[in-house]
């Protein structure tokens, strides 16, 4: 889906690989599945926040099959910036990426 809408994506298998990739490349957005093997998305988000500065850290979007409010809260408390429930549709992905962009590049105040 990301390629279809013009984004370049790097895919990894688990949270440990996410951390390894972030040591090599400064990604703007990271989509984290909450239920990854070896290190889940919540653990990965906490670790990413420890390893990055508030001035620059990738925008973290949680992907989960759990759609309860408590799941959303757990994701945000772990350091995620946004949350999407699966299955992810093209429009919800576009909206999440738009929120990431506008959070990173806010419009200047209108005069």
N, C-alpha and C positions, 0 to 999 in steps of 0.2 A: 504494500500500500504506500509506503514512504517513497519508493522509487516512482510510482505512478503519479505522485503529486509533486515531484521535482526535488526530493530530498535524497541525499546519499546516506546510506545506513551501514553500520558495522554491527554484525551479529555475534554475540558470544553466548556460551552455554550456561554460565552461572555467575554469581556475585563475585567470586574470586577473579574470574576473567574480566569482569567489568572494572575492578580496581586496577588490574594490570594494564588494561587499555587506557584508563585515565592517567596513568603514569607516563604514557607515551604520547598521548594526543589530547589537546584541550577541546573536548566536545562541548557544544552549547546546550544540548538536550540529551538526557538519558532516559529511556523508557525501561523501567525495572519491573519485571514480573515479581509479584510478591512471593510466589511459590517456586523459586529456582532451587535446584539441588546445590549442595555443598555450602552455599551461603545465600540465604534468601534475600529478597529485595529490601526488606526492612533492615536487616543487618548491613547490607551493602549501602543503603542510604545513610545510616548512622556513621559508617566508616568513611564514606565520601565526605560527609560534613566535617569529620575530624581532620581529614587530610587537605581540605581546601579552605580558602579564606572567604570571609563574607563578601569581599569585593569581587572575587571570581570563584564561582562554583557553577557546575552545570545545573540547568533546570531539571529537576527530577520529577518524572511522571510515573506514578504507580499504576500497574496493570494488575487487576485481580478479578477473579470470578466471584468474590464475595462482595455483595453490594449493600451490606448493612452500614448504618451510620457509624457504628463502633469500628468497623474496618477502615472507613475513611479517616476517622479520627486517629487510629493507630498509624496509618500511613503518614499523615501530616505530622504527628508527634515524632516519628522516626526521622523526619527531615525532608520528606517529599514536598514538592511545591504544588503538585496537582495530582489528580486521581481519576482513573478511568476504569469502568467495570467492563469485563469481557462478556460476550464477544465485542471487540472494538469495531465500530463501523467507520467508514471513511469520513463521514461528516464530523463524528465526535473526535477523530484523530486530527482533522483540520482545525477544529475549534481549540483543542488542547495546544496545538502548535502555535496557533494565533495568540492564545493567552501567554504562552512562553515568550513569544516575540514582543508583545506589548509590555510585558513585565520587564524585559531586558532593555527595550528601546522605547521608553515612554515618550509620548508626544510632548513637545514643549508647551507651557501654558499659553493659552490664547490671549492676545492683547485686546 
